[in-house]
Amino acid sequence: MKASKIRKSAKGEDCTLRVSPNCQDGETVVFCHINSPTKGVGRKSIDIFGCYGCYHCHQMLDSSKVDSDDVLRAMIETQIKLVNKGLISYEGI
């Protein structure tokens, strides 16, 4: 599977999850897919349902050890970055 521009955009980014005491920015940050209605067995959520996460925070997310408020905050922060990078857009109200 070819990595999307959104997934590639995580390279070198700051971790937006920030839930692990071992949280680190940069090299280990990847795009982490969160649980959503589009996720299923053998399928990840679509790329707008995710956030930037370092290795340690990603492990916690995959182990269901992250509070839903932290997941929502991280997803919103990531989506703002994606808008600023021109990778997603929205129409104003």
N, CA, C and O atoms as a DFTB+ gen file, in Angstrom:
372 C
 N C O
     1  1       0.840      -1.179       0.000
     2  2       0.000       0.000       0.000
     3  2       0.886       1.243       0.000
     4  3       1.835       1.341       0.778
     5  1       0.575       2.166      -0.859
     6  2       1.328       3.412      -0.965
     7  2       0.904       4.363       0.156
     8  3      -0.287       4.567       0.391
     9  1       1.885       4.936       0.838
    10  2       1.585       5.876       1.928
    11  2       1.003       7.161       1.355
    12  3       1.493       7.686       0.355
    13  1      -0.036       7.656       1.992
    14  2      -0.659       8.894       1.548
    15  2       0.187      10.094       1.953
    16  3       1.084       9.986       2.789
    17  1      -0.114      11.238       1.346
    18  2       0.583      12.477       1.692
    19  2       0.359      12.820       3.158
    20  3       1.252      13.357       3.814
    21  1      -0.820      12.514       3.673
    22  2      -1.111      12.790       5.085
    23  2      -0.212      11.940       5.975
    24  3       0.370      12.452       6.932
    25  1      -0.093      10.649       5.672
    26  2       0.774       9.789       6.494
    27  2       2.233      10.222       6.383
    28  3       2.961      10.223       7.376
    29  1       2.653      10.587       5.185
    30  2       4.041      11.042       4.999
    31  2       4.309      12.350       5.732
    32  3       5.448      12.625       6.111
    33  1       3.273      13.159       5.935
    34  2       3.455      14.473       6.564
    35  2       3.909      14.385       8.016
    36  3       4.346      15.388       8.581
    37  1       3.815      13.224       8.624
    38  2       4.196      13.066      10.031
    39  2       5.705      13.099      10.246
    40  3       6.171      13.348      11.358
    41  1       6.461      12.850       9.191
    42  2       7.923      12.785       9.325
    43  2       8.474      14.094       9.882
    44  3       8.262      15.163       9.311
    45  1       9.184      13.993      11.007
    46  2       9.822      15.154      11.630
    47  2       8.896      16.051      12.427
    48  3       9.331      17.074      12.957
    49  1       7.624      15.684      12.520
    50  2       6.645      16.511      13.244
    51  2       6.761      16.313      14.755
    52  3       7.410      15.382      15.231
    53  1       6.114      17.214      15.491
    54  2       5.976      17.067      16.934
    55  2       4.832      16.101      17.207
    56  3       3.869      16.039      16.442
    57  1       4.937      15.355      18.289
    58  2       3.878      14.452      18.717
    59  2       2.707      15.300      19.221
    60  3       2.886      16.153      20.090
    61  1       1.511      15.066      18.679
    62  2       0.342      15.803      19.170
    63  2      -0.392      15.024      20.253
    64  3      -1.240      15.589      20.944
    65  1      -0.086      13.741      20.417
    66  2      -0.728      12.965      21.489
    67  2      -0.228      13.401      22.873
    68  3      -1.024      13.726      23.754
    69  1       1.074      13.404      23.051
    70  2       1.713      13.850      24.299
    71  2       1.102      13.196      25.546
    72  3       0.751      13.891      26.499
    73  1       0.978      11.891      25.540
    74  2       0.381      11.198      26.685
    75  2       1.362      10.301      27.432
    76  3       1.092       9.919      28.571
    77  1       2.472       9.964      26.831
    78  2       3.457       9.100      27.470
    79  2       4.490       9.943      28.209
    80  3       4.871      11.014      27.735
    81  1       4.949       9.462      29.377
    82  2       6.037      10.175      30.058
    83  2       7.327      10.135      29.233
    84  3       8.246      10.916      29.483
    85  1       7.399       9.229      28.254
    86  2       8.571       9.098      27.392
    87  2       8.349       9.753      26.024
    88  3       9.073       9.457      25.073
    89  1       7.366      10.630      25.922
    90  2       7.006      11.285      24.656
    91  2       8.224      11.975      24.063
    92  3       9.010      12.605      24.771
    93  1       8.365      11.841      22.742
    94  2       9.473      12.501      22.053
    95  2       9.027      12.941      20.667
    96  3       8.224      12.265      20.023
    97  1       9.541      14.057      20.219
    98  2       9.207      14.593      18.905
    99  2      10.238      14.121      17.883
   100  3      11.314      13.638      18.235
   101  1       9.881      14.273      16.617
   102  2      10.861      14.051      15.557
   103  2      10.846      12.696      14.910
   104  3       9.838      12.287      14.335
   105  1      11.968      11.985      14.999
   106  2      12.201      10.779      14.220
   107  2      11.177       9.670      14.374
   108  3      10.870       8.987      13.397
   109  1      10.642       9.471      15.559
   110  2       9.724       8.341      15.750
   111  2       8.266       8.703      15.509
   112  3       7.393       7.846      15.648
   113  1       7.981       9.955      15.150
   114  2       6.598      10.398      14.962
   115  2       6.050       9.843      13.643
   116  3       6.663       9.972      12.583
   117  1       4.878       9.223      13.751
   118  2       4.163       8.682      12.598
   119  2       2.720       9.159      12.669
   120  3       2.295       9.738      13.669
   121  1       1.971       8.912      11.600
   122  2       0.548       9.225      11.616
   123  2      -0.170       8.046      12.255
   124  3      -0.110       6.927      11.744
   125  1      -0.845       8.291      13.363
   126  2      -1.548       7.243      14.117
   127  2      -3.035       7.302      13.797
   128  3      -3.674       8.337      13.982
   129  1      -3.580       6.201      13.322
   130  2      -5.016       6.137      13.042
   131  2      -5.764       5.848      14.337
   132  3      -5.368       4.984      15.119
   133  1      -6.843       6.579      14.550
   134  2      -7.647       6.355      15.748
   135  2      -8.826       5.461      15.405
   136  3      -9.146       5.250      14.235
   137  1      -9.463       4.943      16.437
   138  2     -10.655       4.137      16.210
   139  2     -11.762       5.037      15.692
   140  3     -12.005       6.115      16.234
   141  1     -12.424       4.592      14.650
   142  2     -13.535       5.354      14.082
   143  2     -14.490       4.373      13.416
   144  3     -14.170       3.192      13.278
   145  1     -15.659       4.851      13.003
   146  2     -16.616       3.965      12.338
   147  2     -16.083       3.357      11.036
   148  3     -16.601       2.337      10.581
   149  1     -15.064       3.964      10.436
   150  2     -14.536       3.427       9.181
   151  2     -13.481       2.356       9.407
   152  3     -12.992       1.755       8.450
   153  1     -13.124       2.112      10.663
   154  2     -12.111       1.117      10.994
   155  2     -12.775      -0.251      11.125
   156  3     -13.894      -0.359      11.627
   157  1     -12.098      -1.267      10.682
   158  2     -12.631      -2.614      10.804
   159  2     -11.497      -3.617      10.845
   160  3     -10.327      -3.235      10.887
   161  1     -11.833      -4.893      10.833
   162  2     -10.826      -5.945      10.864
   163  2      -9.961      -5.826       9.615
   164  3     -10.460      -5.926       8.494
   165  1      -8.676      -5.615       9.811
   166  2      -7.748      -5.480       8.701
   167  2      -7.821      -4.140       7.978
   168  3      -7.181      -3.959       6.942
   169  1      -8.596      -3.201       8.515
   170  2      -8.737      -1.875       7.896
   171  2      -8.471      -0.791       8.912
   172  3      -8.959      -0.854      10.041
   173  1      -7.703       0.198       8.519
   174  2      -7.478       1.356       9.376
   175  2      -8.535       2.400       9.082
   176  3      -9.221       2.339       8.062
   177  1      -8.659       3.351       9.982
   178  2      -9.524       4.503       9.736
   179  2      -8.989       5.270       8.537
   180  3      -7.817       5.136       8.183
   181  1      -9.844       6.074       7.909
   182  2      -9.342       6.928       6.840
   183  2      -8.397       7.962       7.453
   184  3      -8.452       8.230       8.654
   185  1      -7.544       8.530       6.628
   186  2      -6.437       9.327       7.149
   187  2      -6.819      10.611       7.867
   188  3      -5.996      11.137       8.617
   189  1      -8.012      11.141       7.682
   190  2      -8.345      12.348       8.458
   191  2      -8.661      12.011       9.915
   192  3      -8.702      12.906      10.760
   193  1      -8.886      10.725      10.217
   194  2      -9.146      10.299      11.596
   195  2      -7.858       9.793      12.223
   196  3      -7.665       8.591      12.401
   197  1      -6.986      10.724      12.554
   198  2      -5.720      10.339      13.141
   199  2      -4.985      11.537      13.696
   200  3      -5.487      12.661      13.701
   201  1      -3.789      11.264      14.160
   202  2      -2.966      12.317      14.759
   203  2      -1.505      11.933      14.622
   204  3      -1.178      10.798      14.277
   205  1      -0.628      12.894      14.899
   206  2       0.801      12.620      14.912
   207  2       1.161      12.062      16.283
   208  3       0.803      12.636      17.311
   209  1       1.868      10.945      16.289
   210  2       2.255      10.351      17.564
   211  2       3.633       9.742      17.517
   212  3       4.008       9.093      16.540
   213  1       4.393       9.956      18.586
   214  2       5.709       9.327      18.692
   215  2       5.519       7.839      19.014
   216  3       4.406       7.394      19.296
   217  1       6.583       7.102      18.971
   218  2       6.525       5.659      19.213
   219  2       5.822       5.330      20.532
   220  3       4.934       4.477      20.569
   221  1       6.216       6.002      21.603
   222  2       5.676       5.667      22.934
   223  2       4.188       6.008      23.047
   224  3       3.408       5.220      23.582
   225  1       3.803       7.165      22.550
   226  2       2.388       7.553      22.602
   227  2       1.546       6.671      21.679
   228  3       0.410       6.331      22.011
   229  1       2.102       6.300      20.519
   230  2       1.398       5.415      19.585
   231  2       1.132       4.061      20.235
   232  3       0.055       3.488      20.074
   233  1       2.113       3.559      20.965
   234  2       1.937       2.285      21.683
   235  2       0.778       2.383      22.672
   236  3      -0.034       1.463      22.780
   237  1       0.706       3.500      23.391
   238  2      -0.389       3.687      24.344
   239  2      -1.729       3.772      23.624
   240  3      -2.716       3.203      24.092
   241  1      -1.781       4.477      22.485
   242  2      -3.013       4.591      21.715
   243  2      -3.469       3.217      21.233
   244  3      -4.645       2.876      21.358
   245  1      -2.555       2.433      20.689
   246  2      -2.899       1.100      20.194
   247  2      -3.303       0.143      21.309
   248  3      -3.989      -0.850      21.065
   249  1      -2.872       0.445      22.539
   250  2      -3.230      -0.386      23.697
   251  2      -4.465       0.135      24.418
   252  3      -4.798      -0.332      25.507
   253  1      -5.143       1.101      23.812
   254  2      -6.355       1.711      24.387
   255  2      -6.102       2.319      25.764
   256  3      -6.948       2.228      26.654
   257  1      -4.936       2.937      25.934
   258  2      -4.577       3.566      27.211
   259  2      -4.595       5.089      27.121
   260  3      -3.977       5.768      27.942
   261  1      -5.304       5.630      26.123
   262  2      -5.367       7.075      25.946
   263  2      -6.811       7.526      26.108
   264  3      -7.719       6.987      25.476
   265  1      -7.006       8.508      26.952
   266  2      -8.336       9.071      27.204
   267  2      -8.895       9.668      25.921
   268  3      -8.153      10.243      25.125
   269  1     -10.187       9.535      25.720
   270  2     -10.816      10.033      24.489
   271  2     -10.657      11.547      24.325
   272  3     -10.584      12.033      23.197
   273  1     -10.604      12.296      25.423
   274  2     -10.384      13.746      25.326
   275  2      -8.999      14.052      24.751
   276  3      -8.838      14.991      23.972
   277  1      -7.996      13.247      25.142
   278  2      -6.641      13.436      24.599
   279  2      -6.586      13.075      23.124
   280  3      -5.897      13.738      22.349
   281  1      -7.308      12.026      22.727
   282  2      -7.348      11.628      21.321
   283  2      -7.989      12.733      20.490
   284  3      -7.477      13.087      19.428
   285  1      -9.104      13.278      20.965
   286  2      -9.790      14.348      20.241
   287  2      -8.904      15.582      20.124
   288  3      -8.808      16.171      19.048
   289  1      -8.256      15.980      21.218
   290  2      -7.349      17.130      21.200
   291  2      -6.232      16.920      20.182
   292  3      -5.933      17.814      19.391
   293  1      -5.621      15.747      20.201
   294  2      -4.516      15.449      19.286
   295  2      -4.986      15.445      17.836
   296  3      -4.278      15.936      16.958
   297  1      -6.171      14.897      17.575
   298  2      -6.700      14.871      16.223
   299  2      -6.971      16.286      15.721
   300  3      -6.664      16.607      14.573
   301  1      -7.540      17.127      16.570
   302  2      -7.813      18.515      16.184
   303  2      -6.504      19.257      15.900
   304  3      -6.401      19.954      14.890
   305  1      -5.509      19.119      16.771
   306  2      -4.219      19.774      16.551
   307  2      -3.587      19.302      15.248
   308  3      -3.017      20.102      14.506
   309  1      -3.686      18.012      14.969
   310  2      -3.118      17.460      13.739
   311  2      -3.866      17.979      12.521
   312  3      -3.248      18.325      11.514
   313  1      -5.192      18.034      12.604
   314  2      -5.967      18.531      11.468
   315  2      -5.650      19.993      11.172
   316  3      -5.625      20.391      10.008
   317  1      -5.409      20.792      12.194
   318  2      -5.002      22.188      11.980
   319  2      -3.679      22.225      11.222
   320  3      -3.511      23.028      10.303
   321  1      -2.740      21.362      11.601
   322  2      -1.460      21.292      10.893
   323  2      -1.668      20.854       9.449
   324  3      -1.017      21.373       8.542
   325  1      -2.575      19.900       9.230
   326  2      -2.837      19.408       7.875
   327  2      -3.475      20.487       7.002
   328  3      -3.179      20.575       5.811
   329  1      -4.349      21.307       7.587
   330  2      -4.930      22.434       6.856
   331  2      -3.821      23.420       6.490
   332  3      -3.751      23.885       5.353
   333  1      -2.961      23.735       7.451
   334  2      -1.869      24.687       7.206
   335  2      -0.898      24.183       6.144
   336  3      -0.292      24.982       5.430
   337  1      -0.744      22.858       6.034
   338  2       0.126      22.264       5.019
   339  2      -0.577      22.111       3.671
   340  3       0.043      21.726       2.680
   341  1      -1.867      22.413       3.642
   342  2      -2.622      22.283       2.404
   343  2      -3.016      20.856       2.056
   344  3      -3.355      20.567       0.908
   345  1      -2.975      19.959       3.041
   346  2      -3.286      18.549       2.775
   347  2      -4.763      18.228       2.974
   348  3      -5.259      17.247       2.420
   349  1      -5.466      19.032       3.749
   350  2      -6.910      18.948       3.835
   351  2      -7.442      20.374       3.799
   352  3      -6.723      21.323       4.111
   353  1      -8.688      20.513       3.422
   354  2      -9.279      21.850       3.380
   355  2     -10.714      21.782       3.878
   356  3     -11.297      20.707       4.018
   357  1     -11.254      22.942       4.136
   358  2     -12.645      23.037       4.561
   359  2     -13.199      24.338       4.021
   360  3     -12.457      25.265       3.699
   361  1     -14.488      24.387       3.932
   362  2     -15.141      25.627       3.521
   363  2     -15.702      26.296       4.764
   364  3     -16.396      25.665       5.561
   365  1     -15.399      27.567       4.924
   366  2     -15.867      28.316       6.087
   367  2     -17.370      28.422       6.113
   368  3     -18.049      28.198       5.111
   369  1     -17.870      28.764       7.265
   370  2     -19.331      28.883       7.462
   371  2     -19.808      30.177       6.873
   372  3     -21.000      30.478       6.928
